[in-house]
Amino acid sequence: MKKIILLLLCICFSISNSSAQSNRFGFEKFTGKDGTALNYRLLSPDYNTTRKFPLIVFLHGSGERGSDNEAQLKWGVLNFATDEALSLHPAFVIAPQCPKEEQWANYYQNDSTGVFLMKSTPSKSMNLLVDLIHQFVRTHAVDRNRIYITGLSMGGYGTYDAIERYPNLFAAAVPVCGAGDSSKAESIAHIPIWIFHGAEDPAVNCLYSLDMLNALVKAGAHPGFTQYPEVGHFSWLEAYSDKQMMTWLFRQHQ
């Protein structure tokens, strides 16, 4: 009986803690020049205007698409909003929500080789997101040399898409269980990248991350790479709980 009560207390504490972290993200909406809107949540540091802070862009997976401006906080991003994270690594965090039926990345996959190739134009959501980033940097105390991007699953694809299209915008990237256009590796070889994937991922083949790793190394880059054994698609649970990754990320500068 005591064990059951203790377990229930732990569950209640975990739910309460997640709720508190979610409440630290304000509700925001960005409207593009054509009137198209992109919902996003914003975490701000405890700051004054005499200092500048890093900006993290967090891209959610396909299951969190929609218009509620809530679902994108389900996985990973709350790790940036813990008491410890806010104390050690104060930063702005933008967590946009991709509308249903849309994508962060705009790739097509070659049917014969399975290779992903980037289309000439970004997706609508990526285009809006980049406009949002530029506006946000102009109006907030952001360190322009410390803009980071990370994402999981569909957001992992989006992370590669973003740095391949805008290689001079980001100081570092952490793609988690994603895929990119390996033919563009040379253009992003200067960006510090740490790749994460589960070895038994049934949704996004871990070979996609290995392809990007090999292409980056061939291009002269020195990316980090973590492949979790006996882990499926939920590799982000461990990736965003990795304190070493957090410390590494916030150390990067352009």
N, C-alpha and C positions, 0 to 999 in steps of 0.2 A: 504494500500500500504506500509506504514511504517513497519507494522508487517511482511509483506512478505519479505521486504528487510532485516529486522533484522534476520529473520529465515534463509535466504540464507547466510548471513554473519556468523551466528553461525555454519552452516553446513560447509562452506568453512574453518572456523577456525579449526573445529574438524578434517577435512580431512588433513589440513596442519599440525596440531599437531601430528596426527598419523603418517604421512609421516616422520616428523622430528624424532620421536621416533624409527621408523623402520630403519632409516639411521644410528642409533647408533649401530646397530647389524652388525658386519662384516660377510662376506661370508666365510665359512670354509668347509673343507672336511676331514674326517678321513678315513684312509685306514687300514683295518685289516690285520692280518698276511696272510690270504688266498687271499688277493687282493680285498675283498669286501669293498665297500665304503659306508659311511654314511654321508650325507650332514648335516650341522648344521650351525646355526647362533650364533654368539658370542657377548655378551655385556661385555665390560670390564670397571672396575672402573677407575677413575682418581687416579692412584696409583704410588707409588715408591716401590722399592724392600725391603725397611726396614719394611714394614707392610705386613700382610697376610689378605686375604679377604675371606668372605663366597663364596661358589659356589652353585648356584641354577640350578637344572636340571628341565626343563619344557617340559612336554610331551603333544603334541597336540592330537586332536580327529581324528576320522576316515576320516572326510571330508577333512582334510588337508594333507592327504598322497600324495606322488608324488615325483617328482625329480626337481622341480623348485627352491627349497631352499628359497621359499618366503611364501608359504601358511601357514606354521606353526606359523607365526607371527600374524595371523588373529585375534585370540581370546586370551585374558588374559595376555600374556607375556609382552605386551607393558606397562602394569602397573608397571613393574619393571624398566622401562626406562624413566619415567617421571623425570622432574627436581627435584621434591620433593623426589621421591624415591632414585634417585642417590645421593642426598644431605644427606638424613637421613640414607639410607641403601646401601652404596656402595658395590657392589658385582660383581662377575663374573656370567653371566647367559648363560648357554648352552641350546639352543633350537634346538634339532635334528629333522630331518624330516624322518618319516617312509616311506619306499617305498610303492607303490600301491600293494594291495593284501597281505601285511604283517601286523603284529600286534605287539604292544609292549609286551603284556602279552601272556603267553602260558598256558591257562586254558582249561579245558573241563567242560561242564555243565551236571550234572547227570540228565537224562531225567525224572526220577521219583520224585526226591526231589527238583530239580532246583538248587541244591548247586553247586558252582564252586569249582573245585579241580585243583590244580596246577600240570602240567606235570613235568616230571623229569628234562627236559632240558629247558633252556630259548629259546625264539624266536631268530632268527638271528639278528633282530634289537636290541633286549635287550642285547644280547651278545656283539655286536659291541659297543653299548652305554657304557657298563660297562668298556670295554677296553679303550674307549675314556676317561672316567672319570679318570681312573688310570693313563693314560699317561698325561692328562691335569694337574693333581695334581703334577706330578713329574716335570713338566716344567713351572709351573706358581706359583705365590705367593698366594696359596690357604691355608686357614686354614682348615686342615684336620678334625678338630673337629666340623666344621660348614658346612657340605655338606648337602644340603636340596633337596628334590624332590617333585614335584607337577605335577598334570596333570588333564585334563578334559575329561570326557566321555571315549573313548578308552584309553586316557592318564591317566584317573582315575584308570582303570583296571591295566594299566602299572605301576602306582605308587605303588599299593599293590603288584604286582608281583615283583617289584624291591626290596622293603623292606623285602618281605618274602624270597627271594632268597639270599639277601645280607644284613642281619639284622645288621651287624656291620659297614656298610659303611655310613649310613645316620644318621644325627643328628636329623632330623624331617621330617615329610611328611604331605602334604595337598592333599588328594584325593578328587576330585570334581566329583560328579555324576558318580562314578565308582563302581566296585565290586571286591572282593577278595576271597581268600580261607580262610574261617572263622576257619577251623581246624588248621591253622597255627598261630592263634592269640597269643598263648603263646610265640612264638618265636620272636614276635615283640612288646610285651607288654612294653618293656623298651624304645621304641621309642616314643617321643612326636608326636601325630597325631591329626590333626583337620580335621574332615570330613564335607563336604558340599553336600547338595542335595536339589532338588526341590520336594515339596510334590506331585506335579502333573506331574512328569516326565513321558512322554509316551514312551521314548526311553530306559531308564535305570531305572528299577523299584526302587523306594526309599527304598523298603524293603531290597535290597542288602546292602545298607549303614547301615540300622538298624541291619541287621544280623552281620555285622562286628563290629558295636558299641557294641552290646550285648556280642559278643564273646570276645572282648578286655576287657570290664569291668569284665567279668567273670574270665579272665586271670589275673586280678589285675591291669590293665592299667587305666589311667584317661584321655581318649581322649576327645577332644573338638568335639562338634556335633552341626551343624547348619542346620536345615531343613526349607526352605523358604516356607511359605504358599502361595498358588495361583501362584506358579512358576513351569514351566515345565522343559524342558531339559536345558535351558540357565541359569542355576543357577550360572555358572561361571561369568556372568556379575556382579553379586553382590559379589561373593566370592573374586574375585581379586581386587575389589574396596574397600574392607573392611580394613581400616587402622589398626584396632585392630588386625586382622589376620597378617598383615605385621609386626607389632611391635612384636607380639608373636613369629612369625617365626624366626626373626633375633635374638631373645633372647636365642634361643636354642643352647646348646652345648652338645657334647658327654662327 
